[in-house]
């Protein structure tokens, strides 16, 4: 029987290609949204977290959220023989295969973005939409331009070796300050403890070294799925320019800068509300939430309708989406036809009945 650690959360295990046991969890209802694993997660602890709980609640609001602990972390096997980028991609493949998912939205956060890109290139038929947040196509060593930058990357590894397992959180606070510099004292204390409990010092060192070598710059141009790339403009953990680079490499990707210093967006900040609005506008609506014609809307039309339902006028929509007002008017004409609305007021009523317009709430 699955173990329950949160509302509707079920935890199971599957075996990756090399036999490593991977813990994965499902929660929520609706079409599947798979989150590629990123560093510093623990399926049992994250649901009650002041850092991650709002993420999980939002991602599971209209979807069946699938997430898993990467090898070496959380509830997955802590002492995996192979800690490498290829193994990380195989773990994602194992989870998807265990659930027999045919088609799903794929989310990659931080280094999970590179894993998601590699998966989407290998299995384009399974990925409907790709979302990358705070992600990077090149790890620290791959993007280093000088011996000094490579030495800085190695210094971070040494910090993990020296202080990761200590009760005193002083060493781990260095990483916490990069992930959530805007966090409250409670949030920072929780994240310090997550670091210690999510991975052993030995596993953390091996994982960090693998991350530093990531390079998917040759894979990103092969992505064929609709892609949304979001990145905090003051991200202290992953440079903003890496997010820009990702978006420039993926054909047709839309790039959204977010005004935040946090690598993990926190619930009270405006950037989190912006992230939610962009995500809801980009993803297809669930079948149960559509009225006639809503299932025919394209991703951009859904974005426009979301903003109409929030009460924005054409000029505001154009500014928000970086479009001309003429393009917005063309989208609105197509939307009215598909949702059988004769006026803007009718479109707003239909849209709100179908679940649009809640992102501003």
VEXDREN-2710 file (C-alpha; in Angstrom, 1 decimal):
% VEXDREN-2710
k/r/px/py/pz
1/UNK/0.0/0.0/0.0
2/UNK/1.3/3.5/-0.7
3/UNK/2.3/5.7/2.2
4/UNK/0.3/9.0/2.8
5/UNK/2.2/12.1/3.9
6/UNK/-0.1/14.9/2.7
7/UNK/-3.5/15.5/1.2
8/UNK/-3.9/12.8/-1.6
9/UNK/-0.2/12.3/-1.8
10/UNK/0.8/8.7/-2.6
11/UNK/4.5/7.6/-2.5
12/UNK/5.7/4.6/-4.5
13/UNK/9.1/3.3/-5.6
14/UNK/10.4/2.1/-9.0
15/UNK/13.7/0.9/-10.3
16/UNK/15.8/2.9/-12.6
17/UNK/17.8/1.2/-15.4
18/UNK/20.7/0.3/-13.1
19/UNK/18.5/-0.9/-10.3
20/UNK/18.6/2.2/-8.2
21/UNK/15.3/2.6/-6.3
22/UNK/13.6/6.0/-7.0
23/UNK/10.9/7.3/-4.8
24/UNK/8.1/9.1/-6.6
25/UNK/4.8/10.7/-5.4
26/UNK/1.5/11.6/-7.1
27/UNK/-1.0/14.1/-5.8
28/UNK/-4.0/16.0/-7.2
29/UNK/-6.3/15.2/-10.1
30/UNK/-6.4/16.0/-13.7
31/UNK/-4.0/15.5/-16.6
32/UNK/-0.4/14.7/-15.5
33/UNK/2.2/17.3/-14.8
34/UNK/5.7/15.8/-14.2
35/UNK/8.3/17.7/-12.3
36/UNK/11.9/16.6/-13.1
37/UNK/13.9/16.1/-9.9
38/UNK/16.0/19.0/-8.7
39/UNK/18.5/19.2/-5.8
40/UNK/17.3/19.5/-2.2
41/UNK/13.9/17.8/-2.1
42/UNK/12.4/15.2/0.2
43/UNK/9.0/13.8/-0.7
44/UNK/8.0/13.3/2.9
45/UNK/9.2/16.7/4.2
46/UNK/8.3/19.0/1.3
47/UNK/4.5/19.0/1.7
48/UNK/4.8/20.7/5.1
49/UNK/7.5/23.1/4.0
50/UNK/7.2/26.9/4.2
51/UNK/9.4/26.9/1.1
52/UNK/7.8/24.3/-1.2
53/UNK/4.2/23.8/0.0
54/UNK/2.7/26.6/-2.1
55/UNK/4.5/25.2/-5.2
56/UNK/3.0/21.8/-4.7
57/UNK/-0.5/23.1/-4.0
58/UNK/-0.5/25.2/-7.2
59/UNK/1.0/22.5/-9.4
60/UNK/-1.6/20.0/-8.2
61/UNK/-4.5/22.4/-8.5
62/UNK/-5.6/21.3/-12.0
63/UNK/-3.2/18.4/-12.6
64/UNK/-2.0/15.1/-11.2
65/UNK/1.4/16.3/-10.0
66/UNK/4.2/13.7/-10.3
67/UNK/7.5/14.4/-8.6
68/UNK/10.3/12.3/-7.3
69/UNK/13.5/12.5/-5.3
70/UNK/16.6/12.2/-7.4
71/UNK/19.1/9.4/-6.7
72/UNK/21.1/10.1/-3.6
73/UNK/18.4/12.3/-2.1
74/UNK/15.2/12.1/0.0
75/UNK/13.5/8.8/0.0
76/UNK/15.4/7.5/-3.1
77/UNK/18.4/5.3/-2.7
78/UNK/21.1/7.3/-1.0
79/UNK/24.1/5.3/-2.1
80/UNK/23.7/5.0/-5.8
81/UNK/26.7/3.7/-7.7
82/UNK/26.2/6.1/-10.6
83/UNK/25.7/9.8/-10.0
84/UNK/25.7/11.4/-13.5
85/UNK/23.5/13.4/-15.8
86/UNK/22.7/10.3/-17.8
87/UNK/21.5/8.5/-14.7
88/UNK/19.3/11.5/-13.8
89/UNK/17.6/11.4/-17.2
90/UNK/17.1/7.6/-16.8
91/UNK/15.5/8.1/-13.5
92/UNK/12.9/10.4/-15.1
93/UNK/12.3/7.8/-17.8
94/UNK/11.8/5.2/-15.1
95/UNK/9.2/7.2/-13.2
96/UNK/7.2/8.1/-16.4
97/UNK/7.3/4.4/-17.5
98/UNK/6.3/3.2/-14.0
99/UNK/3.1/5.4/-14.2
100/UNK/2.6/4.5/-17.9
101/UNK/2.1/8.1/-18.8
102/UNK/1.5/8.6/-22.5
103/UNK/1.5/12.4/-22.6
104/UNK/2.1/15.1/-20.0
105/UNK/3.4/18.6/-19.1
106/UNK/7.0/18.5/-18.1
107/UNK/8.4/21.0/-15.6
108/UNK/12.1/21.5/-15.0
109/UNK/13.4/23.7/-12.1
110/UNK/17.1/24.5/-11.7
111/UNK/19.2/21.6/-12.9
112/UNK/15.9/19.7/-13.5
113/UNK/15.5/22.0/-16.5
114/UNK/18.5/20.3/-18.3
115/UNK/17.1/16.9/-17.4
116/UNK/13.7/17.9/-18.8
117/UNK/15.2/19.1/-22.0
118/UNK/17.2/15.9/-22.5
119/UNK/14.0/13.9/-21.9
120/UNK/11.9/16.0/-24.2
121/UNK/14.4/15.5/-27.0
122/UNK/14.4/11.8/-26.6
123/UNK/10.7/11.4/-26.1
124/UNK/9.0/14.4/-27.9
125/UNK/5.8/12.3/-28.4
126/UNK/5.2/12.2/-24.7
127/UNK/5.7/15.9/-23.8
128/UNK/2.8/18.2/-24.5
129/UNK/4.3/21.4/-23.0
130/UNK/7.7/22.2/-21.5
131/UNK/8.2/24.7/-18.6
132/UNK/11.6/25.7/-17.4
133/UNK/12.1/27.8/-14.3
134/UNK/15.4/29.0/-12.8
135/UNK/17.1/26.5/-15.2
136/UNK/20.4/26.5/-16.8
137/UNK/21.7/24.7/-20.0
138/UNK/25.4/24.8/-18.7
139/UNK/26.7/23.9/-15.3
140/UNK/29.4/26.0/-13.5
141/UNK/32.3/24.2/-15.1
142/UNK/30.7/24.1/-18.5
143/UNK/30.1/27.8/-18.5
144/UNK/33.4/28.8/-16.7
145/UNK/35.4/31.3/-18.7
146/UNK/38.5/31.3/-16.5
147/UNK/40.4/29.1/-14.0
148/UNK/39.1/31.4/-11.3
149/UNK/35.5/30.5/-12.1
150/UNK/36.3/26.8/-12.0
151/UNK/38.1/27.3/-8.7
152/UNK/35.0/29.0/-7.4
153/UNK/32.9/25.9/-8.4
154/UNK/35.3/23.6/-6.6
155/UNK/35.2/25.8/-3.5
156/UNK/31.5/25.2/-3.3
157/UNK/32.1/21.5/-3.4
158/UNK/34.7/21.8/-0.6
159/UNK/32.1/23.7/1.5
160/UNK/29.8/20.7/1.2
161/UNK/32.5/18.3/2.2
162/UNK/33.4/20.3/5.3
163/UNK/30.0/21.3/6.7
164/UNK/27.1/19.5/5.1
165/UNK/26.5/17.0/7.9
166/UNK/27.2/19.2/10.9
167/UNK/24.5/20.2/13.4
168/UNK/25.8/23.7/13.2
169/UNK/24.1/25.1/10.0
170/UNK/26.7/27.8/9.3
171/UNK/28.2/26.1/6.2
172/UNK/24.8/25.2/4.8
173/UNK/23.5/28.8/5.4
174/UNK/25.8/29.8/2.5
175/UNK/23.7/27.7/0.1
176/UNK/20.4/28.8/1.8
177/UNK/21.3/32.4/1.2
178/UNK/21.7/31.7/-2.5
179/UNK/18.4/29.8/-2.8
180/UNK/16.1/32.1/-0.7
181/UNK/17.9/35.3/0.2
182/UNK/14.5/36.9/0.7
183/UNK/13.3/34.1/3.0
184/UNK/12.1/34.6/6.6
185/UNK/14.1/33.2/9.5
186/UNK/11.7/30.3/9.7
187/UNK/12.1/29.6/6.0
188/UNK/15.8/29.7/6.1
189/UNK/16.0/27.5/9.2
190/UNK/13.8/25.0/7.5
191/UNK/15.9/25.0/4.3
192/UNK/19.1/24.6/6.3
193/UNK/17.6/21.5/7.9
194/UNK/16.3/20.2/4.5
195/UNK/19.9/20.3/3.2
196/UNK/21.1/18.1/6.0
197/UNK/18.3/15.7/5.9
198/UNK/17.9/15.4/2.1
199/UNK/21.3/14.0/1.3
200/UNK/24.5/12.8/3.0
201/UNK/27.7/14.9/2.6
202/UNK/29.2/12.3/0.3
203/UNK/26.1/12.1/-1.9
204/UNK/25.8/15.9/-2.0
205/UNK/29.4/16.3/-3.2
206/UNK/28.9/13.7/-6.0
207/UNK/25.6/15.3/-7.0
208/UNK/27.1/18.8/-7.1
209/UNK/30.0/17.7/-9.2
210/UNK/27.7/16.1/-11.7
211/UNK/25.6/19.3/-11.9
212/UNK/28.8/21.4/-12.6
213/UNK/29.4/19.4/-15.8
214/UNK/25.9/19.7/-17.3
215/UNK/25.8/21.0/-20.9
216/UNK/22.7/20.7/-23.0
217/UNK/23.3/23.6/-25.4
218/UNK/23.5/21.1/-28.3
219/UNK/20.2/19.5/-27.2
220/UNK/18.1/22.6/-26.6
221/UNK/17.7/23.6/-30.3
222/UNK/16.1/20.2/-30.9
223/UNK/13.1/20.9/-28.7
224/UNK/9.9/20.8/-30.7
225/UNK/7.3/21.3/-27.9
226/UNK/5.8/24.6/-26.8
227/UNK/8.1/26.0/-24.2
228/UNK/7.9/28.6/-21.5
229/UNK/11.1/29.8/-19.8
230/UNK/10.9/31.8/-16.6
231/UNK/13.8/33.2/-14.5
232/UNK/14.2/35.5/-11.5
233/UNK/16.2/38.6/-12.7
234/UNK/18.1/38.7/-9.4
235/UNK/18.6/34.9/-9.0
236/UNK/21.7/34.5/-6.8
237/UNK/22.0/30.8/-7.5
238/UNK/21.6/30.5/-11.2
239/UNK/22.6/33.5/-13.4
240/UNK/19.8/35.3/-15.2
241/UNK/21.8/35.1/-18.4
242/UNK/21.5/31.3/-18.3
243/UNK/17.8/31.5/-18.4
244/UNK/18.0/33.9/-21.3
245/UNK/20.4/31.5/-23.1
246/UNK/18.0/28.6/-22.6
247/UNK/15.2/30.6/-24.1
248/UNK/17.3/31.7/-27.0
249/UNK/18.4/28.1/-27.8
250/UNK/14.9/26.6/-27.8
251/UNK/12.9/27.4/-31.0
252/UNK/9.9/29.5/-30.3
253/UNK/10.4/29.5/-26.5
254/UNK/8.8/32.4/-24.6
255/UNK/11.0/34.0/-22.0
256/UNK/9.5/35.7/-18.9
257/UNK/11.7/37.6/-16.5
258/UNK/10.5/37.7/-12.9
259/UNK/11.3/40.4/-10.4
260/UNK/12.9/38.4/-7.5
261/UNK/16.2/37.6/-5.9
262/UNK/15.0/34.2/-4.9
263/UNK/15.9/31.0/-6.7
264/UNK/12.8/29.4/-5.2
265/UNK/10.0/31.8/-5.4
266/UNK/8.3/32.4/-2.0
267/UNK/4.5/32.7/-1.7
268/UNK/4.1/36.3/-0.5
269/UNK/6.2/37.9/-3.2
270/UNK/4.6/39.4/-6.3
271/UNK/6.9/37.3/-8.6
272/UNK/5.1/34.2/-7.4
273/UNK/1.8/35.6/-8.5
274/UNK/3.3/36.5/-11.8
275/UNK/4.7/33.0/-12.2
276/UNK/1.3/31.4/-11.4
277/UNK/-0.4/33.7/-14.0
278/UNK/2.1/32.9/-16.7
279/UNK/1.9/29.1/-16.0
280/UNK/-1.9/29.0/-16.0
281/UNK/-2.0/31.0/-19.2
282/UNK/0.5/28.7/-20.9
283/UNK/-0.8/25.3/-20.0
284/UNK/-3.8/23.8/-21.6
285/UNK/-7.0/23.8/-19.6
286/UNK/-8.2/20.5/-18.0
287/UNK/-11.0/18.8/-19.8
288/UNK/-13.3/19.0/-16.8
289/UNK/-12.9/22.8/-16.7
290/UNK/-13.8/23.6/-20.3
291/UNK/-17.0/24.7/-21.8
292/UNK/-17.6/24.1/-25.5
293/UNK/-14.8/25.5/-27.6
294/UNK/-12.3/26.0/-24.8
295/UNK/-10.5/22.8/-25.7
296/UNK/-9.7/24.3/-29.1
297/UNK/-7.8/27.3/-27.7
298/UNK/-4.1/27.4/-28.5
299/UNK/-1.6/28.2/-25.7
300/UNK/-1.4/31.9/-26.7
301/UNK/-5.2/32.2/-27.0
302/UNK/-5.5/30.7/-23.5
303/UNK/-3.0/33.4/-22.2
304/UNK/-5.0/36.2/-23.8
305/UNK/-8.3/34.8/-22.4
306/UNK/-6.8/34.5/-19.0
307/UNK/-6.0/38.2/-19.0
308/UNK/-9.4/39.1/-20.4
309/UNK/-11.0/37.2/-17.5
310/UNK/-8.8/39.2/-15.1
311/UNK/-10.2/42.4/-16.5
312/UNK/-7.3/43.7/-18.6
313/UNK/-8.0/45.7/-21.7
314/UNK/-6.3/45.2/-25.0
315/UNK/-3.5/47.6/-24.4
316/UNK/-2.7/46.0/-21.0
317/UNK/-2.8/42.6/-22.5
318/UNK/-0.4/43.6/-25.3
319/UNK/2.0/45.1/-22.8
320/UNK/1.9/42.0/-20.6
321/UNK/2.5/39.6/-23.4
322/UNK/4.8/41.7/-25.5
323/UNK/2.4/41.8/-28.5
324/UNK/1.0/44.5/-30.7
325/UNK/-2.6/45.5/-30.0
326/UNK/-3.5/44.4/-33.5
327/UNK/-2.2/40.9/-32.7
328/UNK/-4.2/40.9/-29.5
329/UNK/-7.4/41.9/-31.4
330/UNK/-6.8/39.1/-33.8
331/UNK/-6.5/36.6/-31.0
332/UNK/-9.7/37.9/-29.4
333/UNK/-11.6/37.5/-32.6
334/UNK/-10.6/33.9/-32.8
335/UNK/-11.4/33.4/-29.1
336/UNK/-14.9/34.8/-29.4
337/UNK/-15.6/32.4/-32.2
338/UNK/-14.3/29.4/-30.3
339/UNK/-16.1/30.1/-27.0
340/UNK/-19.3/31.3/-28.8
341/UNK/-19.2/34.8/-27.3
342/UNK/-20.5/37.9/-29.1
343/UNK/-19.2/40.5/-26.6
344/UNK/-16.3/40.9/-24.3
345/UNK/-18.6/40.7/-21.3
346/UNK/-19.9/37.3/-22.5
347/UNK/-16.4/36.0/-23.0
348/UNK/-15.5/37.0/-19.5
349/UNK/-18.5/35.2/-18.0
350/UNK/-17.8/32.0/-20.0
351/UNK/-14.1/32.2/-19.2
352/UNK/-14.6/32.6/-15.5
353/UNK/-17.2/29.8/-15.5
354/UNK/-14.4/27.6/-17.0
355/UNK/-11.9/28.5/-14.4
356/UNK/-10.0/31.4/-16.0
357/UNK/-9.3/34.7/-14.3
358/UNK/-8.3/33.3/-10.9
359/UNK/-4.6/34.0/-11.1
360/UNK/-5.1/37.6/-9.9
361/UNK/-7.1/36.5/-6.9
END
